[in-house]
Amino acid sequence: MRVTVLHRAMWLATVSIGVGLSVVISGCSQIPAYQAPSTPLPADWNGLNKTELTHIALTPTPLSQASLNEAQWWHALSGDAQLYALIEEARAHNADAQLAKIRLRQANALLQQSQAARLPQLNGTLGLGRTQSSDQAYPQDQGATFGNFSLGALLSYELDVWGKVEAAEQSAQANVNASQADEKAVNLSVSAAVAKAYFNLQALNQNLLLAQQTIQSRTETLDLRQTQLDYGSVTPLTVYQAQSELAAVQIALHQLTEQRNLQWNALGVLVGRTPQALVNTPLDKTLQTQNAQTFAMPSIPVGLPSELLQRRPDIIAAEQRLMAANANIGVARASLYPSISLTGFLGLKSESLSHVFDSNAGAWNASADVSAPIFDGGQRQAQVALTQAQQQAQLVQYQQTVRNAFKEVLDALVQIEGAQQQLAAQQRQVEALKQTLVLAQTRFDGGYSSYLEVLDAQRSMFSAELTWVTMRLNDTAARVNLYKALGGSWL
């Protein structure tokens, strides 16, 4: 009985010493104090406003107060609800979006592992065995046959004296946060890619409509020239020239049809449709082809540039990875110090299986182990240096991400301003060419000029209309770029 009490006293003393030591030293975290990177930022966008962005409507709504109504934003940009439906389909089935979700699940699983390291491990044990010792082994002539049967539970726990487990958990949590931001960044990129493909498809449909209208007009012109030839008022050259111009537009129509079909296939892959769906889903010829000028384009908000740091998911992910790298330094530093492990066994043991559950078959064991590094050839110190270098690399990566973010915003604003100026000039050219075509036709009908003037005016008119659609597409694409650069919608 005294032995049992002594053992219990020793066990309680060991546990008390270990717990007390962990309480005293648990504050010795090896993680360097984290400081948010200092990034010099402009006070506002005034430097850009001085470039006279006269065509860009600015609203007084700061970005931080903007309601992120994605459906409303895309509807305002496209003029219909079909675009946002495609974006939702892509976010659910696009390969990049699915991989981002899987990576987030992986990061959560690693976090769960690191959190589990804070808790004791309890394992059940069951041992069944029988042994025959040799008479020739020392001591000789002592051979015997005996059994070894045990049933119990083994408890083990490593004291987090130097904050190693805590640092690993902080690193894992930061990686989860980074993966969440990565998923948002992927969804942002996928949304922008789908929108650009959609608007490109819309522009191709509008160009097809222009080509079809031009073919109809030139077919009527050819019929008229053929009639005039029958009455001898024009030469065969005029008819051949009209036939040539009609054939040129027909070729353009076939090329545009091919481009539209290819763009539709690309959009199907982008939204994550299966090969069967790609083949069986008919081409949506009802896609919007109305004049894009009627769309209520979202105006651009006024806000402090620093708000970008709160919205852009890639900036958030970069800082979270910097925090994870900072915590990894703590893990490496903690490995330089001793580790203390507590283990205990409580169960039943017997030489015979029939006596395992006897009242006197109880057994227990308690121990405390200390493991301290003595010599490893500098391996642990090298690991500390490695994590420090990785933290510095993440800092540089964060700073570069911020630079790229502001560059993308500035580029998008410049693109919008340039696209709108070009679009206005192109519209004036289209209107002027319409009048030129009317005058050229009047001069030819009156016998004051050759048919070449009419042909030249027709070519210029058709080309200018196609160019106007392209410039309108560029303006919309620039707004999509700004949506992505600002980290989402701003309605």
Secondary structure, 3 states (H helix, E strand, C coil): CHHHHHHHHHHHHHHHHHHHHHHHHCCCCCCCCCCCCCCCCCCCCHHHHCCCCCCCCEECCCHHHCCCCHHHHHHHHHCCCHHHHHHHHHHHHCHHHHHHHHHHHHHHHHHHHHHHCCCCEEEEEEEEEEEECCCCCCCCCCCCEEEEEEEEEEEEEEECCCCHHHHHHHHHHHHHHHHHHHHHHHHHHHHHHHHHHHHHHHHHHHHHHHHHHHHHHHHHHHHHHHHHHHCCCCCHHHHHHHHHHHHHHHHHHHHHHHHHHHHHHHHHHHCCCCHHHHHHCCCCCCCCCCCHHHCCCCCEECCCHHHHHHHCHHHHHHHHHHHHHHHHHHHHHHCCCCEEEEEEEEEEEECCHHHCCCCCCEEEEEEEEEECCCCCCCHHHHHHHHHHHHHHHHHHHHHHHHHHHHHHHHHHHHHHHHHHHHHHHHHHHHHHHHHHHHHHHHHHHCCCCCHHHHHHHHHHHHHHHHHHHHHHHHHHHHHHHHHHHCCCCCC
